[in-house]
């Protein structure tokens, strides 16, 4: 049996567009001699469709799309995921198509309901296994989460009889280290069921999520035999034939030459893909970035250029009297290095006008945090006004460390359409900037930007460390509290300073309202803010030990 796993960039709701891509890839796989061509989970409608699944006409469009896809299917079997409506219930289903006919349908049994997944909100679980017979081999059909509990899958599959291959179509979102997790899961599944596992994953960006592809085939011993490209469209082709002791042999026919799993490389690639798809799929051509001369905005600009091209990125610097000559110069240097359009809008006079006008209210002064934040709000207004005028999307530049503790200004530097590095800790921001320069073989991001102590530059002599611990200390605390759900005591036991731990936890807890009003951003860690971590805004539970 020659099996083709066709990963592609499906867009949620673009049923006609998705089917068009599937037809193109199906034709390529047929030309390559495939017997079976498999596409990812819910590929006809895109993943995750969320509350579109509550719309009857959306489910009817899925059915119509599947019927249309079937018309172009010949002798070569096509396997595709779709949202199925049947007798008042909605299913996450898989269709087997041959000779323009839907020969059988399998319904996903194990519905994930954790992290970013809400499948029990929408779908009814299936309860029957399905087997496809091709070239004398029996292929057990599964969808994504079905293979993540190999023992239960083995028990469920036993009633279907012998199986030579498990085919799993998936929409598995990326986070750093996810591919190693998948290899472990699929390897255990192969060993438990005593057969090869073929896994076809989605690729592309969808709101906060990025799907990295990297479809693969694992032999019965648990060894990965072949892997598709990362963060790109690809068709992974392999031959599967009966082997010794009842096992099958897997031979790669077409696979990626080199699938890198370096964490910084895959993080950067995920950010580029997520940015490109969010901007393009939402109908924008160009983006605006407020360039402060700092490291965060520099990284965002570099990612945006790689995602959209230098002609589609515009940098704006908006200095006040508190900005140093060095940061103003570095913002312009960065723009020149990236080849992007660059503009300057001084905000000093505007700031003075606001200050004078606000002075009509007794108690206003220009010596506190409110005055500092006013500068950020003026900049946010400038960028959003330009966005409104020219139809460009504003990219915000806050990182995960700042987002976590609320080190940002609501309606100021949080104003915008997409927060590229919202899930990137500050320590990783530095590493990514060094990677940008190393990959280019030149100084794209000025070295002075990387080496300068970070500052919001909203008052004279300000430094981030005036308000926060050093970022290596902060990020360790945030990982423990946000990503690992540890208590203050557990984090302190691991070596973080007690005073810092309790203070940071209080800051994280009380800034939930800011995060709820911030734009979405790309998930690259196991637990990101947004749909991945959902906390109440009004919350009196203390995780900090000595009161909130």
C-alpha positions as CSV (number, residue, x, y, z in Angstrom):
1,X,0.0,0.0,0.0
2,X,1.4,3.4,-0.9
3,X,0.1,5.9,1.6
4,X,0.2,9.7,1.1
5,X,-0.2,12.0,4.1
6,X,-1.2,15.4,2.7
7,X,-0.8,18.3,5.2
8,X,-2.0,21.7,4.2
9,X,-3.1,25.1,5.5
10,X,-6.8,24.9,6.0
11,X,-8.7,28.1,6.7
12,X,-11.7,28.0,9.1
13,X,-14.9,28.4,7.2
14,X,-13.3,28.5,3.7
15,X,-14.8,25.2,2.6
16,X,-14.5,25.9,-1.1
17,X,-10.9,27.0,-0.7
18,X,-10.0,24.1,1.4
19,X,-11.5,21.6,-1.0
20,X,-9.6,23.3,-3.9
21,X,-6.3,22.7,-2.1
22,X,-7.3,19.1,-1.3
23,X,-8.1,18.4,-4.9
24,X,-4.7,19.7,-6.0
25,X,-2.8,17.6,-3.4
26,X,-4.9,14.6,-4.2
27,X,-4.0,14.8,-7.9
28,X,-0.3,15.1,-7.0
29,X,-0.5,12.0,-4.7
30,X,-2.4,10.0,-7.3
31,X,0.3,10.9,-9.9
32,X,2.9,9.6,-7.3
33,X,1.1,6.3,-7.3
34,X,-0.7,6.5,-3.9
35,X,-3.4,4.0,-3.0
36,X,-4.6,6.1,-0.1
37,X,-4.4,9.9,0.4
38,X,-5.2,11.1,3.9
39,X,-5.9,14.7,4.9
40,X,-6.0,16.3,8.4
41,X,-8.8,16.4,11.0
42,X,-11.7,18.7,10.1
43,X,-9.8,19.8,7.1
44,X,-12.9,20.5,5.1
45,X,-14.0,23.3,7.4
46,X,-10.8,24.1,9.2
47,X,-9.8,23.7,12.9
48,X,-11.0,24.8,15.4
49,X,-14.4,26.0,14.0
50,X,-15.6,26.8,17.6
51,X,-19.2,28.1,17.8
52,X,-19.6,27.9,14.0
53,X,-20.5,24.3,14.9
54,X,-23.7,25.6,16.5
55,X,-24.9,27.0,13.1
56,X,-27.0,24.4,11.2
57,X,-26.1,26.0,7.8
58,X,-22.4,25.7,8.6
59,X,-22.8,21.9,9.2
60,X,-24.9,21.7,6.0
61,X,-22.1,23.5,4.1
62,X,-19.7,20.8,5.5
63,X,-21.9,18.1,4.1
64,X,-22.2,19.8,0.8
65,X,-18.5,20.4,0.6
66,X,-17.8,16.7,1.3
67,X,-20.2,15.7,-1.4
68,X,-18.4,18.1,-3.8
69,X,-15.0,16.7,-2.9
70,X,-16.3,13.2,-3.5
71,X,-17.2,14.0,-7.1
72,X,-13.5,14.4,-8.0
73,X,-12.3,11.2,-6.3
74,X,-11.4,8.2,-8.3
75,X,-10.1,4.7,-7.6
76,X,-7.5,6.0,-5.1
77,X,-9.0,6.3,-1.6
78,X,-9.3,9.7,-0.1
79,X,-9.6,10.1,3.7
80,X,-10.7,13.5,5.0
81,X,-12.0,15.1,8.2
82,X,-15.3,17.0,8.4
83,X,-18.0,18.2,10.8
84,X,-20.9,15.9,10.5
85,X,-24.5,16.5,11.5
86,X,-26.6,13.4,12.0
87,X,-29.9,13.0,13.8
88,X,-29.5,16.2,15.8
89,X,-26.0,15.5,16.9
90,X,-22.7,16.9,15.8
91,X,-19.6,14.6,15.2
92,X,-16.0,15.2,14.6
93,X,-15.9,12.7,11.7
94,X,-13.7,11.1,9.0
95,X,-15.0,10.1,5.6
96,X,-13.5,7.4,3.4
97,X,-14.2,8.3,-0.3
98,X,-13.6,6.1,-3.4
99,X,-15.0,6.4,-6.9
100,X,-17.1,9.4,-6.1
101,X,-18.8,7.6,-3.2
102,X,-18.6,8.0,0.6
103,X,-17.9,4.4,1.5
104,X,-17.8,4.8,5.3
105,X,-17.7,7.3,8.1
106,X,-15.8,7.1,11.4
107,X,-16.6,9.3,14.3
108,X,-14.0,10.5,16.8
109,X,-14.3,8.6,20.1
110,X,-12.0,10.5,22.5
111,X,-13.0,14.2,22.7
112,X,-10.4,16.3,24.4
113,X,-11.6,18.9,26.8
114,X,-8.5,20.6,28.3
115,X,-6.0,23.3,27.4
116,X,-7.1,24.9,24.1
117,X,-9.6,22.1,23.4
118,X,-13.4,22.3,23.9
119,X,-14.6,19.4,21.9
120,X,-17.1,18.1,24.4
121,X,-18.8,21.5,24.1
122,X,-19.6,20.8,20.5
123,X,-19.3,17.1,19.6
124,X,-20.9,13.8,20.5
125,X,-18.4,11.0,20.8
126,X,-18.5,8.1,18.4
127,X,-18.6,4.5,19.7
128,X,-17.7,2.2,16.8
129,X,-14.3,1.4,15.2
130,X,-13.8,1.5,11.5
131,X,-11.3,-0.4,9.3
132,X,-10.3,0.3,5.7
133,X,-8.9,-2.6,3.7
134,X,-6.4,-1.7,1.0
135,X,-3.9,-4.0,-0.8
136,X,-4.4,-6.8,1.6
137,X,-3.7,-4.5,4.7
138,X,-6.2,-3.5,7.4
139,X,-6.1,0.1,8.3
140,X,-7.7,1.2,11.6
141,X,-9.1,4.7,11.3
142,X,-8.7,7.2,14.1
143,X,-8.8,10.9,14.7
144,X,-6.2,12.9,16.8
145,X,-6.9,12.3,20.5
146,X,-8.0,8.7,19.9
147,X,-4.3,7.6,19.8
148,X,-3.3,9.5,23.0
149,X,-4.5,6.7,25.2
150,X,-3.0,3.6,23.5
151,X,-4.4,1.1,26.0
152,X,-8.0,2.3,25.7
153,X,-7.6,2.4,21.9
154,X,-6.3,-1.2,21.8
155,X,-9.3,-2.4,23.8
156,X,-11.6,-0.4,21.6
157,X,-10.0,-1.7,18.4
158,X,-9.9,-5.3,19.4
159,X,-13.5,-5.7,18.4
160,X,-12.6,-4.6,14.9
161,X,-10.2,-7.5,14.5
162,X,-6.7,-7.5,13.0
163,X,-5.0,-4.2,12.1
164,X,-1.8,-3.6,10.2
165,X,-1.7,0.2,10.3
166,X,-3.4,2.8,12.5
167,X,-4.2,5.9,10.4
168,X,-4.6,9.0,12.5
169,X,-5.7,12.3,11.0
170,X,-5.0,15.2,13.4
171,X,-5.2,18.9,14.2
172,X,-2.5,19.1,16.8
173,X,-1.4,22.6,17.7
174,X,2.3,23.6,18.3
175,X,4.1,24.5,21.4
176,X,7.8,24.2,22.0
177,X,8.7,20.6,22.5
178,X,5.4,19.3,21.1
179,X,6.9,17.1,18.4
180,X,8.9,15.1,21.0
181,X,5.6,14.6,22.9
182,X,3.9,13.3,19.7
183,X,6.8,10.9,18.9
184,X,6.5,9.5,22.3
185,X,2.7,9.1,22.1
186,X,2.7,7.6,18.7
187,X,5.6,5.3,19.6
188,X,3.7,4.0,22.6
189,X,0.6,3.5,20.4
190,X,2.5,1.5,17.8
191,X,4.0,-0.8,20.5
192,X,0.7,-1.2,22.3
193,X,-1.3,-2.1,19.1
194,X,1.6,-3.9,17.5
195,X,1.4,-2.1,14.2
196,X,2.6,0.9,12.3
197,X,1.0,4.3,13.0
198,X,0.5,6.9,10.2
199,X,-0.2,10.4,11.5
200,X,-1.3,13.3,9.3
201,X,-1.3,16.7,11.0
202,X,-2.7,20.1,10.0
203,X,-0.4,23.0,9.2
204,X,-1.1,26.8,9.4
205,X,-2.1,29.6,11.8
206,X,-5.6,30.0,13.2
207,X,-6.0,32.9,15.7
208,X,-3.7,32.1,18.7
209,X,-2.9,28.6,17.4
210,X,-0.2,27.4,15.0
211,X,-0.2,24.0,13.5
212,X,3.2,22.8,12.5
213,X,2.5,19.8,10.2
214,X,5.4,17.3,10.7
215,X,3.2,14.4,9.8
216,X,5.0,11.1,10.3
217,X,4.9,7.3,10.1
218,X,6.0,5.3,13.1
219,X,6.9,1.6,12.7
220,X,5.6,-1.1,15.0
221,X,8.7,-0.9,17.2
222,X,8.0,2.8,17.9
223,X,10.7,4.1,15.6
224,X,9.9,7.1,13.5
225,X,10.4,6.0,9.9
226,X,9.6,9.2,8.0
227,X,8.5,12.8,8.7
228,X,7.0,15.6,6.6
229,X,8.1,19.3,6.6
230,X,7.6,21.6,9.6
231,X,5.4,24.7,9.2
232,X,4.8,24.1,5.5
233,X,2.5,22.3,3.0
234,X,3.8,18.8,2.2
235,X,2.9,15.3,1.1
236,X,4.6,12.5,3.0
237,X,4.6,9.3,0.9
238,X,5.6,5.9,2.1
239,X,5.1,2.2,1.1
240,X,3.7,-0.1,3.7
241,X,4.0,-3.8,3.0
242,X,3.6,-7.1,5.0
243,X,6.9,-8.0,6.8
244,X,8.2,-10.5,9.3
245,X,6.3,-11.9,12.3
246,X,3.0,-10.3,11.0
247,X,4.4,-6.8,11.2
248,X,4.5,-4.4,8.3
249,X,7.5,-2.7,6.8
250,X,7.6,1.0,6.1
251,X,9.7,2.5,3.3
252,X,9.8,6.2,2.8
253,X,9.2,7.4,-0.8
254,X,8.9,11.2,-0.4
255,X,9.7,12.9,2.9
256,X,11.3,16.2,4.2
257,X,15.1,16.3,3.8
258,X,15.7,17.8,7.2
259,X,13.1,18.4,9.9
260,X,14.8,20.7,12.5
261,X,13.7,20.4,16.1
262,X,15.9,23.1,17.6
263,X,13.6,25.0,20.0
264,X,14.6,28.5,19.1
265,X,14.3,27.7,15.3
266,X,10.9,26.2,15.7
267,X,9.7,29.0,17.9
268,X,10.8,31.6,15.4
269,X,9.2,29.6,12.5
270,X,6.0,29.3,14.5
271,X,5.9,33.1,15.1
272,X,6.5,33.9,11.5
273,X,3.8,31.5,10.3
274,X,1.3,32.6,13.0
275,X,1.8,36.2,12.0
276,X,1.5,35.7,8.3
277,X,-1.7,33.7,8.6
278,X,-3.4,35.9,11.1
279,X,-2.7,39.1,9.1
280,X,-3.4,37.5,5.7
281,X,-6.4,35.4,6.6
282,X,-8.0,38.5,8.2
283,X,-7.7,40.5,5.0
284,X,-4.8,42.8,5.8
285,X,-1.8,43.5,3.5
286,X,0.4,45.7,5.7
287,X,1.2,46.2,9.4
288,X,2.2,49.0,11.6
289,X,4.7,48.7,14.5
290,X,5.6,51.3,17.1
291,X,9.4,51.1,17.1
292,X,10.8,52.2,20.5
293,X,14.4,51.2,19.9
294,X,13.9,48.5,22.4
295,X,14.3,44.7,22.1
296,X,10.6,43.7,22.0
297,X,9.6,46.0,19.1
298,X,12.8,45.1,17.2
299,X,12.0,41.4,17.4
300,X,8.4,41.9,16.3
301,X,9.5,44.0,13.3
302,X,12.0,41.3,12.3
303,X,9.3,38.6,12.5
304,X,6.8,40.7,10.6
305,X,9.3,41.2,7.8
306,X,10.0,37.5,7.5
307,X,6.2,36.9,7.6
308,X,5.0,39.6,5.2
309,X,7.9,41.1,3.4
310,X,9.7,44.4,4.0
311,X,7.3,46.4,1.8
312,X,4.4,45.4,4.0
313,X,5.9,46.6,7.3
314,X,5.9,50.2,8.5
315,X,7.8,51.3,11.6
316,X,6.8,54.4,13.5
317,X,8.9,55.9,16.3
318,X,7.1,58.4,18.7
319,X,9.7,60.0,20.9
320,X,9.1,62.1,23.9
321,X,11.7,64.0,26.1
322,X,12.2,60.8,28.1
323,X,13.5,58.8,25.1
324,X,17.3,58.7,24.9
325,X,19.2,59.6,21.7
326,X,20.5,56.0,21.6
327,X,17.0,54.4,21.4
328,X,15.8,56.9,18.8
329,X,18.8,56.1,16.7
330,X,18.5,52.4,17.2
331,X,14.9,52.4,16.0
332,X,16.0,54.1,12.7
333,X,19.0,51.7,12.4
334,X,16.6,48.7,12.7
335,X,14.3,50.1,10.1
336,X,17.2,50.6,7.7
337,X,18.6,47.1,8.4
338,X,15.1,45.5,7.7
339,X,14.5,47.7,4.7
340,X,11.1,48.9,6.0
341,X,9.3,52.3,5.7
342,X,10.0,54.4,8.7
343,X,8.3,57.5,10.1
344,X,8.7,59.7,13.2
345,X,5.9,61.3,15.1
346,X,7.2,63.3,18.1
347,X,4.7,63.3,20.9
348,X,6.2,66.0,23.2
349,X,3.9,68.8,22.3
350,X,0.8,66.5,22.3
351,X,1.9,65.3,25.8
352,X,2.1,68.9,27.0
353,X,-1.3,69.6,25.6
354,X,-2.8,66.6,27.3
355,X,-1.1,67.5,30.5
356,X,-2.4,71.0,30.4
357,X,-5.9,69.9,29.6
358,X,-6.0,67.3,32.3
359,X,-4.9,69.9,34.7
360,X,-8.4,71.3,34.7
361,X,-9.2,68.4,37.0
362,X,-8.0,69.1,40.5
363,X,-5.5,66.5,41.6
364,X,-3.9,65.8,38.2
365,X,-0.2,66.0,38.1
366,X,2.7,65.0,35.8
367,X,4.8,63.3,38.4
368,X,3.2,59.8,38.7
369,X,2.3,56.6,36.9
370,X,-0.7,58.2,35.3
371,X,1.5,60.7,33.4
372,X,3.9,57.9,32.4
373,X,1.0,55.8,31.0
374,X,-0.4,58.9,29.2
375,X,2.6,58.7,26.9
376,X,1.8,55.1,26.0
377,X,-1.8,56.0,25.4
378,X,-0.9,58.8,23.1
379,X,1.3,56.4,21.1
380,X,-1.5,53.9,21.0
381,X,-3.9,56.5,19.7
382,X,-1.4,57.6,17.0
383,X,-0.9,54.0,15.8
384,X,-4.6,53.2,15.8
385,X,-5.4,56.4,14.0
386,X,-2.9,55.5,11.2
387,X,-4.4,52.0,11.2
388,X,-7.9,53.5,10.7
389,X,-6.6,55.9,8.0
390,X,-4.6,53.4,5.9
391,X,-6.2,50.0,6.7
392,X,-3.0,48.6,8.2
393,X,-3.0,46.2,11.2
394,X,-1.2,47.3,14.3
395,X,1.1,44.7,15.9
396,X,1.6,45.1,19.6
397,X,5.0,44.3,21.1
398,X,4.4,43.1,24.7
399,X,6.1,39.8,25.7
400,X,4.8,37.1,28.0
401,X,6.7,38.4,31.1
402,X,5.2,41.8,30.8
403,X,1.7,40.5,29.9
404,X,1.8,38.2,33.0
405,X,2.5,40.9,35.5
406,X,0.6,43.8,33.8
407,X,3.8,45.7,33.0
408,X,1.9,47.5,30.2
409,X,-0.6,50.3,29.7
410,X,-4.2,49.4,28.9
411,X,-5.3,51.3,25.8
412,X,-1.7,52.3,25.3
413,X,1.0,49.7,24.3
414,X,-1.7,47.0,24.4
415,X,-3.7,48.7,21.6
416,X,-3.5,46.8,18.4
417,X,-4.8,43.9,16.4
418,X,-2.3,41.1,17.1
419,X,0.3,40.5,19.8
420,X,3.0,38.4,18.1
421,X,5.2,37.8,21.2
422,X,2.5,37.7,23.8
423,X,3.5,34.1,24.8
424,X,7.3,34.6,24.5
425,X,9.1,35.1,27.8
426,X,11.5,38.0,27.9
427,X,14.5,35.7,28.3
428,X,13.5,34.0,25.1
429,X,13.1,37.3,23.3
430,X,16.8,37.9,23.8
431,X,17.7,34.5,22.4
432,X,15.4,35.0,19.4
433,X,17.0,38.3,18.6
434,X,20.5,36.7,18.7
435,X,19.1,34.0,16.4
436,X,17.8,36.6,13.9
437,X,21.3,38.1,13.6
438,X,23.0,34.7,13.5
439,X,20.7,33.4,10.8
440,X,21.2,36.6,8.7
441,X,24.9,36.5,9.2
442,X,24.8,40.2,9.9
443,X,23.5,42.7,12.5
444,X,19.8,43.0,11.7
445,X,18.8,43.9,15.3
446,X,21.5,46.4,16.5
447,X,23.8,44.9,19.2
448,X,23.1,48.0,21.3
449,X,19.4,47.0,21.4
450,X,20.3,43.6,22.7
451,X,22.9,44.7,25.3
452,X,21.1,47.8,26.6
453,X,19.2,47.3,30.0
454,X,15.5,47.3,29.1
455,X,13.4,50.4,29.9
456,X,9.9,51.7,29.1
457,X,11.5,55.2,29.0
458,X,8.4,56.9,30.5
459,X,10.4,58.9,33.0
460,X,14.0,59.9,33.5
461,X,16.4,57.1,34.3
462,X,13.7,54.4,34.3
463,X,14.6,50.7,34.1
464,X,12.5,47.6,34.1
465,X,14.3,46.4,37.2
466,X,12.8,49.4,39.1
467,X,9.5,47.5,39.0
468,X,10.4,43.9,38.3
469,X,13.1,41.3,39.3
470,X,15.8,40.4,36.8
471,X,14.1,38.7,33.9
472,X,15.7,35.3,34.5
473,X,14.3,35.3,38.0
474,X,10.9,36.6,36.8
475,X,10.6,34.1,34.0
476,X,11.4,31.2,36.3
477,X,8.6,32.3,38.7
478,X,6.1,32.8,35.9
479,X,6.8,29.4,34.5
480,X,6.1,27.8,37.8
481,X,3.0,29.8,38.5
482,X,1.4,30.3,35.1
483,X,2.5,27.2,33.1
484,X,3.0,24.6,35.9
485,X,0.2,25.8,38.2
486,X,2.5,25.7,41.3
487,X,1.9,27.4,44.6
488,X,4.2,30.1,46.0
489,X,5.6,27.5,48.5
490,X,6.5,25.1,45.7
491,X,8.2,27.8,43.6
492,X,10.1,29.0,46.6
493,X,11.2,25.5,47.4
494,X,12.7,25.3,43.9
495,X,15.0,28.2,44.7
496,X,13.2,31.4,43.7
497,X,13.3,34.3,46.3
498,X,10.3,34.2,48.5
499,X,9.6,38.0,48.5
500,X,9.8,38.1,44.7
501,X,7.6,35.0,44.3
502,X,4.7,36.4,46.4
503,X,4.9,39.8,44.8
504,X,4.9,38.5,41.3
505,X,2.0,36.1,42.0
506,X,0.0,39.0,43.3
507,X,0.8,41.0,40.2
508,X,-0.2,38.1,37.9
509,X,-3.5,37.7,39.8
510,X,-4.6,41.3,39.8
511,X,-3.8,42.0,36.1
512,X,-6.2,39.4,34.7
513,X,-8.5,42.3,33.6
514,X,-5.7,43.7,31.4
515,X,-5.0,40.4,29.7
516,X,-8.7,39.9,29.0
517,X,-8.7,43.2,27.0
518,X,-5.5,42.6,25.2
519,X,-5.3,41.4,21.6
520,X,-4.8,37.7,20.8
521,X,-1.2,36.4,20.3
522,X,0.6,33.3,19.2
523,X,0.8,30.3,21.5
524,X,4.3,28.8,21.7
525,X,4.4,27.5,25.3
526,X,2.5,24.6,26.9
527,X,0.2,27.2,28.6
528,X,-0.5,30.5,27.0
529,X,-2.7,33.4,28.2
530,X,-6.1,33.5,26.4
531,X,-8.0,30.4,25.5
532,X,-5.3,28.2,27.1
533,X,-5.5,29.7,30.6
534,X,-8.8,31.0,31.7
535,X,-9.0,32.6,35.1
536,X,-11.8,34.7,36.6
537,X,-11.2,38.5,36.7
538,X,-13.0,38.8,40.0
539,X,-11.1,36.4,42.1
540,X,-10.3,36.4,45.9
541,X,-8.4,33.1,46.0
542,X,-4.8,33.6,46.9
543,X,-1.9,31.5,45.6
544,X,0.7,33.8,47.0
545,X,0.9,32.5,50.5
546,X,0.4,35.7,52.6
547,X,-2.7,37.2,51.2
548,X,-3.5,38.7,47.8
